Amino acid sequence: MLLQHASLLRTQLQELGFNTGSSCTHIIPIILGNEKRTLSAKKSLAKKNIIVSAIRPPTVAPGTSRLRIALSTKHTQEDIETLIDAVKKV
């Protein structure tokens, strides 16, 4: 079920125009590029009780800052829908 949820989330993010890189696991990046945009998105999601990591240089190359979503077996379809709705607004 975990990989099915990840595949669904990845597909929905891509349909919204987000770059999810080459991810094929339960860890899904949303590559936003700009560090400020990435930090702003992380803060916006945190206000909605959605916790994601913001990965920035020097961990990744300049211009490839990203949010890191790590799904677990405890995440439900409803959780994924909530995340998608929130990501639409970042």
HTML snippet that shows the backbone in 3Dmol.js (N, CA, C, O; Angstrom):
<script src="https://3Dmol.org/build/3Dmol-min.js"></script>
<div id="view" style="width:600px;height:400px;position:relative"></div>
<script>
const pdb = `
ATOM      1  N   MET A   1       0.818  -1.203   0.000  1.00  0.00           N
ATOM      2  CA  MET A   1       0.000   0.000   0.000  1.00  0.00           C
ATOM      3  C   MET A   1       0.864   1.270   0.000  1.00  0.00           C
ATOM      4  O   MET A   1       0.494   2.276  -0.605  1.00  0.00           O
ATOM      5  N   LEU A   2       2.008   1.218   0.677  1.00  0.00           N
ATOM      6  CA  LEU A   2       2.867   2.398   0.753  1.00  0.00           C
ATOM      7  C   LEU A   2       3.325   2.845  -0.634  1.00  0.00           C
ATOM      8  O   LEU A   2       3.239   4.026  -0.970  1.00  0.00           O
ATOM      9  N   LEU A   3       3.805   1.908  -1.427  1.00  0.00           N
ATOM     10  CA  LEU A   3       4.277   2.280  -2.763  1.00  0.00           C
ATOM     11  C   LEU A   3       3.142   2.702  -3.681  1.00  0.00           C
ATOM     12  O   LEU A   3       3.348   3.509  -4.588  1.00  0.00           O
ATOM     13  N   GLN A   4       1.941   2.165  -3.459  1.00  0.00           N
ATOM     14  CA  GLN A   4       0.776   2.601  -4.232  1.00  0.00           C
ATOM     15  C   GLN A   4       0.434   4.046  -3.903  1.00  0.00           C
ATOM     16  O   GLN A   4       0.156   4.843  -4.799  1.00  0.00           O
ATOM     17  N   HIS A   5       0.454   4.382  -2.611  1.00  0.00           N
ATOM     18  CA  HIS A   5       0.193   5.768  -2.203  1.00  0.00           C
ATOM     19  C   HIS A   5       1.256   6.699  -2.778  1.00  0.00           C
ATOM     20  O   HIS A   5       0.940   7.791  -3.250  1.00  0.00           O
ATOM     21  N   ALA A   6       2.511   6.267  -2.739  1.00  0.00           N
ATOM     22  CA  ALA A   6       3.592   7.093  -3.262  1.00  0.00           C
ATOM     23  C   ALA A   6       3.418   7.315  -4.762  1.00  0.00           C
ATOM     24  O   ALA A   6       3.609   8.428  -5.252  1.00  0.00           O
ATOM     25  N   SER A   7       3.063   6.281  -5.478  1.00  0.00           N
ATOM     26  CA  SER A   7       2.864   6.400  -6.921  1.00  0.00           C
ATOM     27  C   SER A   7       1.718   7.355  -7.235  1.00  0.00           C
ATOM     28  O   SER A   7       1.823   8.188  -8.135  1.00  0.00           O
ATOM     29  N   LEU A   8       0.633   7.230  -6.494  1.00  0.00           N
ATOM     30  CA  LEU A   8      -0.517   8.116  -6.672  1.00  0.00           C
ATOM     31  C   LEU A   8      -0.127   9.562  -6.393  1.00  0.00           C
ATOM     32  O   LEU A   8      -0.448  10.456  -7.176  1.00  0.00           O
ATOM     33  N   LEU A   9       0.559   9.791  -5.286  1.00  0.00           N
ATOM     34  CA  LEU A   9       0.974  11.148  -4.926  1.00  0.00           C
ATOM     35  C   LEU A   9       1.906  11.722  -5.990  1.00  0.00           C
ATOM     36  O   LEU A   9       1.732  12.862  -6.421  1.00  0.00           O
ATOM     37  N   ARG A  10       2.875  10.947  -6.405  1.00  0.00           N
ATOM     38  CA  ARG A  10       3.827  11.397  -7.422  1.00  0.00           C
ATOM     39  C   ARG A  10       3.093  11.790  -8.707  1.00  0.00           C
ATOM     40  O   ARG A  10       3.370  12.838  -9.289  1.00  0.00           O
ATOM     41  N   THR A  11       2.164  10.951  -9.140  1.00  0.00           N
ATOM     42  CA  THR A  11       1.397  11.230 -10.360  1.00  0.00           C
ATOM     43  C   THR A  11       0.592  12.511 -10.219  1.00  0.00           C
ATOM     44  O   THR A  11       0.569  13.338 -11.131  1.00  0.00           O
ATOM     45  N   GLN A  12      -0.069  12.677  -9.079  1.00  0.00           N
ATOM     46  CA  GLN A  12      -0.884  13.875  -8.876  1.00  0.00           C
ATOM     47  C   GLN A  12      -0.023  15.133  -8.836  1.00  0.00           C
ATOM     48  O   GLN A  12      -0.413  16.168  -9.376  1.00  0.00           O
ATOM     49  N   LEU A  13       1.137  15.049  -8.206  1.00  0.00           N
ATOM     50  CA  LEU A  13       2.042  16.201  -8.169  1.00  0.00           C
ATOM     51  C   LEU A  13       2.524  16.552  -9.568  1.00  0.00           C
ATOM     52  O   LEU A  13       2.583  17.727  -9.932  1.00  0.00           O
ATOM     53  N   GLN A  14       2.863  15.549 -10.341  1.00  0.00           N
ATOM     54  CA  GLN A  14       3.316  15.788 -11.711  1.00  0.00           C
ATOM     55  C   GLN A  14       2.203  16.392 -12.557  1.00  0.00           C
ATOM     56  O   GLN A  14       2.464  17.262 -13.388  1.00  0.00           O
ATOM     57  N   GLU A  15       0.968  15.945 -12.359  1.00  0.00           N
ATOM     58  CA  GLU A  15      -0.162  16.511 -13.101  1.00  0.00           C
ATOM     59  C   GLU A  15      -0.380  17.977 -12.760  1.00  0.00           C
ATOM     60  O   GLU A  15      -0.906  18.741 -13.569  1.00  0.00           O
ATOM     61  N   LEU A  16       0.030  18.364 -11.549  1.00  0.00           N
ATOM     62  CA  LEU A  16      -0.067  19.773 -11.135  1.00  0.00           C
ATOM     63  C   LEU A  16       1.121  20.589 -11.647  1.00  0.00           C
ATOM     64  O   LEU A  16       1.186  21.800 -11.436  1.00  0.00           O
ATOM     65  N   GLY A  17       2.052  19.923 -12.315  1.00  0.00           N
ATOM     66  CA  GLY A  17       3.189  20.627 -12.882  1.00  0.00           C
ATOM     67  C   GLY A  17       4.436  20.631 -12.025  1.00  0.00           C
ATOM     68  O   GLY A  17       5.401  21.324 -12.347  1.00  0.00           O
ATOM     69  N   PHE A  18       4.437  19.869 -10.935  1.00  0.00           N
ATOM     70  CA  PHE A  18       5.607  19.819 -10.059  1.00  0.00           C
ATOM     71  C   PHE A  18       6.615  18.795 -10.562  1.00  0.00           C
ATOM     72  O   PHE A  18       6.251  17.746 -11.093  1.00  0.00           O
ATOM     73  N   ASN A  19       7.879  19.124 -10.382  1.00  0.00           N
ATOM     74  CA  ASN A  19       8.976  18.232 -10.739  1.00  0.00           C
ATOM     75  C   ASN A  19       9.263  17.334  -9.533  1.00  0.00           C
ATOM     76  O   ASN A  19       9.650  17.825  -8.472  1.00  0.00           O
ATOM     77  N   THR A  20       9.077  16.033  -9.692  1.00  0.00           N
ATOM     78  CA  THR A  20       9.357  15.086  -8.611  1.00  0.00           C
ATOM     79  C   THR A  20      10.628  14.296  -8.890  1.00  0.00           C
ATOM     80  O   THR A  20      10.867  13.261  -8.268  1.00  0.00           O
ATOM     81  N   GLY A  21      11.429  14.771  -9.807  1.00  0.00           N
ATOM     82  CA  GLY A  21      12.695  14.117 -10.094  1.00  0.00           C
ATOM     83  C   GLY A  21      12.500  12.688 -10.561  1.00  0.00           C
ATOM     84  O   GLY A  21      11.521  12.369 -11.236  1.00  0.00           O
ATOM     85  N   SER A  22      13.431  11.844 -10.198  1.00  0.00           N
ATOM     86  CA  SER A  22      13.383  10.446 -10.626  1.00  0.00           C
ATOM     87  C   SER A  22      12.916   9.523  -9.507  1.00  0.00           C
ATOM     88  O   SER A  22      13.149   8.315  -9.555  1.00  0.00           O
ATOM     89  N   SER A  23      12.271  10.080  -8.521  1.00  0.00           N
ATOM     90  CA  SER A  23      11.803   9.297  -7.373  1.00  0.00           C
ATOM     91  C   SER A  23      10.904   8.136  -7.799  1.00  0.00           C
ATOM     92  O   SER A  23      10.019   8.294  -8.640  1.00  0.00           O
ATOM     93  N   CYS A  24      11.143   6.986  -7.211  1.00  0.00           N
ATOM     94  CA  CYS A  24      10.259   5.835  -7.422  1.00  0.00           C
ATOM     95  C   CYS A  24      10.042   5.099  -6.103  1.00  0.00           C
ATOM     96  O   CYS A  24       9.697   3.917  -6.089  1.00  0.00           O
ATOM     97  N   THR A  25      10.248   5.814  -4.989  1.00  0.00           N
ATOM     98  CA  THR A  25      10.070   5.235  -3.664  1.00  0.00           C
ATOM     99  C   THR A  25       9.035   6.051  -2.895  1.00  0.00           C
ATOM    100  O   THR A  25       8.344   6.895  -3.465  1.00  0.00           O
ATOM    101  N   HIS A  26       8.940   5.790  -1.602  1.00  0.00           N
ATOM    102  CA  HIS A  26       8.006   6.517  -0.738  1.00  0.00           C
ATOM    103  C   HIS A  26       8.551   7.885  -0.326  1.00  0.00           C
ATOM    104  O   HIS A  26       7.864   8.652   0.349  1.00  0.00           O
ATOM    105  N   ILE A  27       9.783   8.186  -0.731  1.00  0.00           N
ATOM    106  CA  ILE A  27      10.367   9.502  -0.477  1.00  0.00           C
ATOM    107  C   ILE A  27      10.286  10.285  -1.787  1.00  0.00           C
ATOM    108  O   ILE A  27      10.900   9.919  -2.789  1.00  0.00           O
ATOM    109  N   ILE A  28       9.516  11.370  -1.751  1.00  0.00           N
ATOM    110  CA  ILE A  28       9.195  12.102  -2.974  1.00  0.00           C
ATOM    111  C   ILE A  28       9.643  13.552  -2.839  1.00  0.00           C
ATOM    112  O   ILE A  28       9.205  14.256  -1.929  1.00  0.00           O
ATOM    113  N   PRO A  29      10.513  14.001  -3.739  1.00  0.00           N
ATOM    114  CA  PRO A  29      10.889  15.411  -3.726  1.00  0.00           C
ATOM    115  C   PRO A  29       9.910  16.244  -4.557  1.00  0.00           C
ATOM    116  O   PRO A  29       9.323  15.765  -5.527  1.00  0.00           O
ATOM    117  N   ILE A  30       9.761  17.470  -4.156  1.00  0.00           N
ATOM    118  CA  ILE A  30       9.109  18.471  -5.007  1.00  0.00           C
ATOM    119  C   ILE A  30      10.194  19.515  -5.251  1.00  0.00           C
ATOM    120  O   ILE A  30      10.474  20.350  -4.392  1.00  0.00           O
ATOM    121  N   ILE A  31      10.791  19.456  -6.422  1.00  0.00           N
ATOM    122  CA  ILE A  31      11.919  20.320  -6.735  1.00  0.00           C
ATOM    123  C   ILE A  31      11.384  21.690  -7.155  1.00  0.00           C
ATOM    124  O   ILE A  31      10.793  21.850  -8.223  1.00  0.00           O
ATOM    125  N   LEU A  32      11.612  22.664  -6.284  1.00  0.00           N
ATOM    126  CA  LEU A  32      11.109  24.017  -6.511  1.00  0.00           C
ATOM    127  C   LEU A  32      12.192  24.940  -7.051  1.00  0.00           C
ATOM    128  O   LEU A  32      11.884  25.986  -7.623  1.00  0.00           O
ATOM    129  N   GLY A  33      13.454  24.566  -6.878  1.00  0.00           N
ATOM    130  CA  GLY A  33      14.563  25.354  -7.410  1.00  0.00           C
ATOM    131  C   GLY A  33      15.055  26.421  -6.473  1.00  0.00           C
ATOM    132  O   GLY A  33      16.175  26.329  -5.970  1.00  0.00           O
ATOM    133  N   ASN A  34      14.258  27.422  -6.223  1.00  0.00           N
ATOM    134  CA  ASN A  34      14.624  28.585  -5.434  1.00  0.00           C
ATOM    135  C   ASN A  34      14.575  28.271  -3.938  1.00  0.00           C
ATOM    136  O   ASN A  34      13.593  27.711  -3.450  1.00  0.00           O
ATOM    137  N   GLU A  35      15.636  28.634  -3.213  1.00  0.00           N
ATOM    138  CA  GLU A  35      15.705  28.364  -1.773  1.00  0.00           C
ATOM    139  C   GLU A  35      14.601  29.088  -1.001  1.00  0.00           C
ATOM    140  O   GLU A  35      13.960  28.501  -0.129  1.00  0.00           O
ATOM    141  N   LYS A  36      14.385  30.360  -1.322  1.00  0.00           N
ATOM    142  CA  LYS A  36      13.363  31.126  -0.602  1.00  0.00           C
ATOM    143  C   LYS A  36      11.967  30.542  -0.829  1.00  0.00           C
ATOM    144  O   LYS A  36      11.166  30.443   0.101  1.00  0.00           O
ATOM    145  N   ARG A  37      11.692  30.163  -2.060  1.00  0.00           N
ATOM    146  CA  ARG A  37      10.385  29.548  -2.366  1.00  0.00           C
ATOM    147  C   ARG A  37      10.226  28.237  -1.597  1.00  0.00           C
ATOM    148  O   ARG A  37       9.149  27.938  -1.082  1.00  0.00           O
ATOM    149  N   THR A  38      11.296  27.468  -1.525  1.00  0.00           N
ATOM    150  CA  THR A  38      11.252  26.181  -0.821  1.00  0.00           C
ATOM    151  C   THR A  38      10.986  26.386   0.667  1.00  0.00           C
ATOM    152  O   THR A  38      10.151  25.694   1.250  1.00  0.00           O
ATOM    153  N   LEU A  39      11.685  27.327   1.282  1.00  0.00           N
ATOM    154  CA  LEU A  39      11.466  27.597   2.713  1.00  0.00           C
ATOM    155  C   LEU A  39      10.079  28.148   2.968  1.00  0.00           C
ATOM    156  O   LEU A  39       9.442  27.797   3.960  1.00  0.00           O
ATOM    157  N   SER A  40       9.609  29.005   2.084  1.00  0.00           N
ATOM    158  CA  SER A  40       8.262  29.557   2.213  1.00  0.00           C
ATOM    159  C   SER A  40       7.212  28.449   2.117  1.00  0.00           C
ATOM    160  O   SER A  40       6.251  28.430   2.886  1.00  0.00           O
ATOM    161  N   ALA A  41       7.398  27.535   1.176  1.00  0.00           N
ATOM    162  CA  ALA A  41       6.456  26.418   1.009  1.00  0.00           C
ATOM    163  C   ALA A  41       6.462  25.529   2.251  1.00  0.00           C
ATOM    164  O   ALA A  41       5.404  25.094   2.705  1.00  0.00           O
ATOM    165  N   LYS A  42       7.640  25.259   2.799  1.00  0.00           N
ATOM    166  CA  LYS A  42       7.747  24.439   4.014  1.00  0.00           C
ATOM    167  C   LYS A  42       6.978  25.083   5.163  1.00  0.00           C
ATOM    168  O   LYS A  42       6.240  24.409   5.882  1.00  0.00           O
ATOM    169  N   LYS A  43       7.156  26.389   5.331  1.00  0.00           N
ATOM    170  CA  LYS A  43       6.461  27.107   6.406  1.00  0.00           C
ATOM    171  C   LYS A  43       4.954  27.103   6.180  1.00  0.00           C
ATOM    172  O   LYS A  43       4.186  26.911   7.123  1.00  0.00           O
ATOM    173  N   SER A  44       4.535  27.311   4.958  1.00  0.00           N
ATOM    174  CA  SER A  44       3.114  27.308   4.624  1.00  0.00           C
ATOM    175  C   SER A  44       2.475  25.952   4.939  1.00  0.00           C
ATOM    176  O   SER A  44       1.383  25.888   5.503  1.00  0.00           O
ATOM    177  N   LEU A  45       3.156  24.887   4.575  1.00  0.00           N
ATOM    178  CA  LEU A  45       2.639  23.545   4.849  1.00  0.00           C
ATOM    179  C   LEU A  45       2.630  23.259   6.352  1.00  0.00           C
ATOM    180  O   LEU A  45       1.705  22.625   6.859  1.00  0.00           O
ATOM    181  N   ALA A  46       3.663  23.728   7.063  1.00  0.00           N
ATOM    182  CA  ALA A  46       3.731  23.506   8.513  1.00  0.00           C
ATOM    183  C   ALA A  46       2.554  24.163   9.230  1.00  0.00           C
ATOM    184  O   ALA A  46       2.058  23.634  10.225  1.00  0.00           O
ATOM    185  N   LYS A  47       2.110  25.309   8.730  1.00  0.00           N
ATOM    186  CA  LYS A  47       0.948  25.981   9.324  1.00  0.00           C
ATOM    187  C   LYS A  47      -0.310  25.133   9.198  1.00  0.00           C
ATOM    188  O   LYS A  47      -1.272  25.325   9.941  1.00  0.00           O
ATOM    189  N   LYS A  48      -0.300  24.187   8.249  1.00  0.00           N
ATOM    190  CA  LYS A  48      -1.435  23.285   8.043  1.00  0.00           C
ATOM    191  C   LYS A  48      -1.155  21.906   8.639  1.00  0.00           C
ATOM    192  O   LYS A  48      -1.818  20.923   8.307  1.00  0.00           O
ATOM    193  N   ASN A  49      -0.147  21.855   9.537  1.00  0.00           N
ATOM    194  CA  ASN A  49       0.255  20.612  10.196  1.00  0.00           C
ATOM    195  C   ASN A  49       0.753  19.550   9.230  1.00  0.00           C
ATOM    196  O   ASN A  49       0.586  18.354   9.470  1.00  0.00           O
ATOM    197  N   ILE A  50       1.362  19.989   8.141  1.00  0.00           N
ATOM    198  CA  ILE A  50       1.993  19.080   7.184  1.00  0.00           C
ATOM    199  C   ILE A  50       3.494  19.309   7.296  1.00  0.00           C
ATOM    200  O   ILE A  50       4.005  20.381   6.970  1.00  0.00           O
ATOM    201  N   ILE A  51       4.185  18.275   7.763  1.00  0.00           N
ATOM    202  CA  ILE A  51       5.610  18.406   8.013  1.00  0.00           C
ATOM    203  C   ILE A  51       6.399  17.787   6.863  1.00  0.00           C
ATOM    204  O   ILE A  51       6.284  16.595   6.580  1.00  0.00           O
ATOM    205  N   VAL A  52       7.197  18.618   6.213  1.00  0.00           N
ATOM    206  CA  VAL A  52       8.099  18.187   5.146  1.00  0.00           C
ATOM    207  C   VAL A  52       9.465  18.813   5.427  1.00  0.00           C
ATOM    208  O   VAL A  52       9.567  19.793   6.164  1.00  0.00           O
ATOM    209  N   SER A  53      10.487  18.251   4.846  1.00  0.00           N
ATOM    210  CA  SER A  53      11.829  18.816   4.978  1.00  0.00           C
ATOM    211  C   SER A  53      12.100  19.745   3.804  1.00  0.00           C
ATOM    212  O   SER A  53      11.609  19.528   2.696  1.00  0.00           O
ATOM    213  N   ALA A  54      12.888  20.782   4.062  1.00  0.00           N
ATOM    214  CA  ALA A  54      13.363  21.674   3.006  1.00  0.00           C
ATOM    215  C   ALA A  54      14.834  21.344   2.788  1.00  0.00           C
ATOM    216  O   ALA A  54      15.651  21.510   3.693  1.00  0.00           O
ATOM    217  N   ILE A  55      15.166  20.882   1.598  1.00  0.00           N
ATOM    218  CA  ILE A  55      16.538  20.492   1.278  1.00  0.00           C
ATOM    219  C   ILE A  55      17.135  21.564   0.366  1.00  0.00           C
ATOM    220  O   ILE A  55      16.598  21.853  -0.703  1.00  0.00           O
ATOM    221  N   ARG A  56      18.250  22.148   0.801  1.00  0.00           N
ATOM    222  CA  ARG A  56      18.865  23.273   0.091  1.00  0.00           C
ATOM    223  C   ARG A  56      20.367  23.054  -0.034  1.00  0.00           C
ATOM    224  O   ARG A  56      20.923  22.149   0.588  1.00  0.00           O
ATOM    225  N   PRO A  57      21.026  23.892  -0.849  1.00  0.00           N
ATOM    226  CA  PRO A  57      22.482  23.801  -0.922  1.00  0.00           C
ATOM    227  C   PRO A  57      23.081  24.018   0.472  1.00  0.00           C
ATOM    228  O   PRO A  57      22.553  24.828   1.234  1.00  0.00           O
ATOM    229  N   PRO A  58      24.128  23.347   0.818  1.00  0.00           N
ATOM    230  CA  PRO A  58      24.993  22.554  -0.040  1.00  0.00           C
ATOM    231  C   PRO A  58      24.576  21.081  -0.163  1.00  0.00           C
ATOM    232  O   PRO A  58      25.269  20.294  -0.807  1.00  0.00           O
ATOM    233  N   THR A  59      23.464  20.714   0.445  1.00  0.00           N
ATOM    234  CA  THR A  59      23.023  19.316   0.357  1.00  0.00           C
ATOM    235  C   THR A  59      22.667  18.942  -1.072  1.00  0.00           C
ATOM    236  O   THR A  59      22.935  17.825  -1.515  1.00  0.00           O
ATOM    237  N   VAL A  60      22.061  19.880  -1.792  1.00  0.00           N
ATOM    238  CA  VAL A  60      21.751  19.685  -3.212  1.00  0.00           C
ATOM    239  C   VAL A  60      22.396  20.823  -3.997  1.00  0.00           C
ATOM    240  O   VAL A  60      22.798  21.837  -3.426  1.00  0.00           O
ATOM    241  N   ALA A  61      22.488  20.645  -5.285  1.00  0.00           N
ATOM    242  CA  ALA A  61      23.113  21.670  -6.135  1.00  0.00           C
ATOM    243  C   ALA A  61      22.306  22.972  -6.099  1.00  0.00           C
ATOM    244  O   ALA A  61      21.084  22.940  -5.953  1.00  0.00           O
ATOM    245  N   PRO A  62      22.983  24.109  -6.232  1.00  0.00           N
ATOM    246  CA  PRO A  62      22.266  25.387  -6.315  1.00  0.00           C
ATOM    247  C   PRO A  62      21.204  25.329  -7.422  1.00  0.00           C
ATOM    248  O   PRO A  62      21.433  24.776  -8.498  1.00  0.00           O
ATOM    249  N   GLY A  63      20.045  25.910  -7.127  1.00  0.00           N
ATOM    250  CA  GLY A  63      18.957  25.935  -8.098  1.00  0.00           C
ATOM    251  C   GLY A  63      18.101  24.683  -8.105  1.00  0.00           C
ATOM    252  O   GLY A  63      17.206  24.543  -8.938  1.00  0.00           O
ATOM    253  N   THR A  64      18.376  23.757  -7.163  1.00  0.00           N
ATOM    254  CA  THR A  64      17.578  22.516  -7.106  1.00  0.00           C
ATOM    255  C   THR A  64      16.976  22.287  -5.717  1.00  0.00           C
ATOM    256  O   THR A  64      16.708  21.148  -5.337  1.00  0.00           O
ATOM    257  N   SER A  65      16.766  23.362  -4.965  1.00  0.00           N
ATOM    258  CA  SER A  65      16.158  23.229  -3.637  1.00  0.00           C
ATOM    259  C   SER A  65      14.817  22.532  -3.767  1.00  0.00           C
ATOM    260  O   SER A  65      14.124  22.672  -4.775  1.00  0.00           O
ATOM    261  N   ARG A  66      14.462  21.782  -2.742  1.00  0.00           N
ATOM    262  CA  ARG A  66      13.257  20.950  -2.828  1.00  0.00           C
ATOM    263  C   ARG A  66      12.637  20.685  -1.477  1.00  0.00           C
ATOM    264  O   ARG A  66      13.283  20.786  -0.434  1.00  0.00           O
ATOM    265  N   LEU A  67      11.371  20.344  -1.529  1.00  0.00           N
ATOM    266  CA  LEU A  67      10.682  19.802  -0.371  1.00  0.00           C
ATOM    267  C   LEU A  67      10.872  18.289  -0.429  1.00  0.00           C
ATOM    268  O   LEU A  67      10.890  17.702  -1.511  1.00  0.00           O
ATOM    269  N   ARG A  68      11.012  17.670   0.718  1.00  0.00           N
ATOM    270  CA  ARG A  68      11.165  16.214   0.777  1.00  0.00           C
ATOM    271  C   ARG A  68       9.980  15.644   1.537  1.00  0.00           C
ATOM    272  O   ARG A  68       9.821  15.888   2.733  1.00  0.00           O
ATOM    273  N   ILE A  69       9.155  14.885   0.839  1.00  0.00           N
ATOM    274  CA  ILE A  69       7.993  14.231   1.439  1.00  0.00           C
ATOM    275  C   ILE A  69       8.363  12.789   1.713  1.00  0.00           C
ATOM    276  O   ILE A  69       8.837  12.089   0.818  1.00  0.00           O
ATOM    277  N   ALA A  70       8.155  12.340   2.929  1.00  0.00           N
ATOM    278  CA  ALA A  70       8.444  10.953   3.292  1.00  0.00           C
ATOM    279  C   ALA A  70       7.141  10.312   3.768  1.00  0.00           C
ATOM    280  O   ALA A  70       6.707  10.523   4.901  1.00  0.00           O
ATOM    281  N   LEU A  71       6.536   9.538   2.895  1.00  0.00           N
ATOM    282  CA  LEU A  71       5.303   8.835   3.262  1.00  0.00           C
ATOM    283  C   LEU A  71       5.618   7.644   4.147  1.00  0.00           C
ATOM    284  O   LEU A  71       6.706   7.072   4.082  1.00  0.00           O
ATOM    285  N   SER A  72       4.656   7.282   4.970  1.00  0.00           N
ATOM    286  CA  SER A  72       4.785   6.075   5.789  1.00  0.00           C
ATOM    287  C   SER A  72       3.509   5.251   5.646  1.00  0.00           C
ATOM    288  O   SER A  72       2.533   5.689   5.037  1.00  0.00           O
ATOM    289  N   THR A  73       3.536   4.076   6.205  1.00  0.00           N
ATOM    290  CA  THR A  73       2.366   3.200   6.138  1.00  0.00           C
ATOM    291  C   THR A  73       1.195   3.764   6.932  1.00  0.00           C
ATOM    292  O   THR A  73       0.062   3.311   6.769  1.00  0.00           O
ATOM    293  N   LYS A  74       1.450   4.733   7.775  1.00  0.00           N
ATOM    294  CA  LYS A  74       0.373   5.337   8.571  1.00  0.00           C
ATOM    295  C   LYS A  74      -0.389   6.417   7.816  1.00  0.00           C
ATOM    296  O   LYS A  74      -1.469   6.824   8.245  1.00  0.00           O
ATOM    297  N   HIS A  75       0.156   6.887   6.700  1.00  0.00           N
ATOM    298  CA  HIS A  75      -0.546   7.906   5.914  1.00  0.00           C
ATOM    299  C   HIS A  75      -1.710   7.267   5.169  1.00  0.00           C
ATOM    300  O   HIS A  75      -1.591   6.186   4.592  1.00  0.00           O
ATOM    301  N   THR A  76      -2.827   7.962   5.200  1.00  0.00           N
ATOM    302  CA  THR A  76      -4.049   7.468   4.563  1.00  0.00           C
ATOM    303  C   THR A  76      -4.284   8.190   3.240  1.00  0.00           C
ATOM    304  O   THR A  76      -3.590   9.150   2.907  1.00  0.00           O
ATOM    305  N   GLN A  77      -5.260   7.716   2.506  1.00  0.00           N
ATOM    306  CA  GLN A  77      -5.659   8.388   1.273  1.00  0.00           C
ATOM    307  C   GLN A  77      -6.101   9.818   1.581  1.00  0.00           C
ATOM    308  O   GLN A  77      -5.820  10.740   0.816  1.00  0.00           O
ATOM    309  N   GLU A  78      -6.780   9.991   2.684  1.00  0.00           N
ATOM    310  CA  GLU A  78      -7.215  11.329   3.105  1.00  0.00           C
ATOM    311  C   GLU A  78      -6.017  12.234   3.370  1.00  0.00           C
ATOM    312  O   GLU A  78      -6.043  13.415   3.024  1.00  0.00           O
ATOM    313  N   ASP A  79      -4.966  11.687   3.981  1.00  0.00           N
ATOM    314  CA  ASP A  79      -3.747  12.464   4.220  1.00  0.00           C
ATOM    315  C   ASP A  79      -3.145  12.941   2.901  1.00  0.00           C
ATOM    316  O   ASP A  79      -2.714  14.088   2.785  1.00  0.00           O
ATOM    317  N   ILE A  80      -3.121  12.062   1.923  1.00  0.00           N
ATOM    318  CA  ILE A  80      -2.562  12.405   0.618  1.00  0.00           C
ATOM    319  C   ILE A  80      -3.398  13.491  -0.051  1.00  0.00           C
ATOM    320  O   ILE A  80      -2.850  14.418  -0.648  1.00  0.00           O
ATOM    321  N   GLU A  81      -4.712  13.382   0.046  1.00  0.00           N
ATOM    322  CA  GLU A  81      -5.588  14.398  -0.536  1.00  0.00           C
ATOM    323  C   GLU A  81      -5.379  15.748   0.141  1.00  0.00           C
ATOM    324  O   GLU A  81      -5.365  16.783  -0.524  1.00  0.00           O
ATOM    325  N   THR A  82      -5.215  15.738   1.465  1.00  0.00           N
ATOM    326  CA  THR A  82      -4.949  16.966   2.212  1.00  0.00           C
ATOM    327  C   THR A  82      -3.632  17.589   1.764  1.00  0.00           C
ATOM    328  O   THR A  82      -3.542  18.804   1.588  1.00  0.00           O
ATOM    329  N   LEU A  83      -2.621  16.760   1.583  1.00  0.00           N
ATOM    330  CA  LEU A  83      -1.328  17.247   1.119  1.00  0.00           C
ATOM    331  C   LEU A  83      -1.445  17.867  -0.266  1.00  0.00           C
ATOM    332  O   LEU A  83      -0.929  18.960  -0.501  1.00  0.00           O
ATOM    333  N   ILE A  84      -2.112  17.187  -1.176  1.00  0.00           N
ATOM    334  CA  ILE A  84      -2.274  17.704  -2.537  1.00  0.00           C
ATOM    335  C   ILE A  84      -2.976  19.059  -2.508  1.00  0.00           C
ATOM    336  O   ILE A  84      -2.545  19.996  -3.180  1.00  0.00           O
ATOM    337  N   ASP A  85      -4.051  19.165  -1.735  1.00  0.00           N
ATOM    338  CA  ASP A  85      -4.766  20.445  -1.646  1.00  0.00           C
ATOM    339  C   ASP A  85      -3.870  21.550  -1.120  1.00  0.00           C
ATOM    340  O   ASP A  85      -3.924  22.681  -1.603  1.00  0.00           O
ATOM    341  N   ALA A  86      -3.045  21.227  -0.132  1.00  0.00           N
ATOM    342  CA  ALA A  86      -2.158  22.231   0.458  1.00  0.00           C
ATOM    343  C   ALA A  86      -1.047  22.618  -0.522  1.00  0.00           C
ATOM    344  O   ALA A  86      -0.697  23.794  -0.623  1.00  0.00           O
ATOM    345  N   VAL A  87      -0.502  21.658  -1.230  1.00  0.00           N
ATOM    346  CA  VAL A  87       0.609  21.925  -2.159  1.00  0.00           C
ATOM    347  C   VAL A  87       0.133  22.790  -3.318  1.00  0.00           C
ATOM    348  O   VAL A  87       0.914  23.567  -3.867  1.00  0.00           O
ATOM    349  N   LYS A  88      -1.125  22.669  -3.694  1.00  0.00           N
ATOM    350  CA  LYS A  88      -1.665  23.503  -4.782  1.00  0.00           C
ATOM    351  C   LYS A  88      -1.521  24.985  -4.466  1.00  0.00           C
ATOM    352  O   LYS A  88      -1.463  25.810  -5.378  1.00  0.00           O
ATOM    353  N   LYS A  89      -1.463  25.328  -3.187  1.00  0.00           N
ATOM    354  CA  LYS A  89      -1.470  26.728  -2.770  1.00  0.00           C
ATOM    355  C   LYS A  89      -0.084  27.279  -2.461  1.00  0.00           C
ATOM    356  O   LYS A  89       0.043  28.424  -2.029  1.00  0.00           O
ATOM    357  N   VAL A  90       0.967  26.467  -2.679  1.00  0.00           N
ATOM    358  CA  VAL A  90       2.327  26.975  -2.384  1.00  0.00           C
ATOM    359  C   VAL A  90       2.997  27.489  -3.620  1.00  0.00           C
ATOM    360  O   VAL A  90       4.137  27.950  -3.558  1.00  0.00           O
TER     361      VAL A  90
END
`;
const viewer = $3Dmol.createViewer("view");
viewer.addModel(pdb, "pdb");
viewer.setStyle({}, {cartoon: {color: "spectrum"}});
viewer.zoomTo();
viewer.render();
</script>
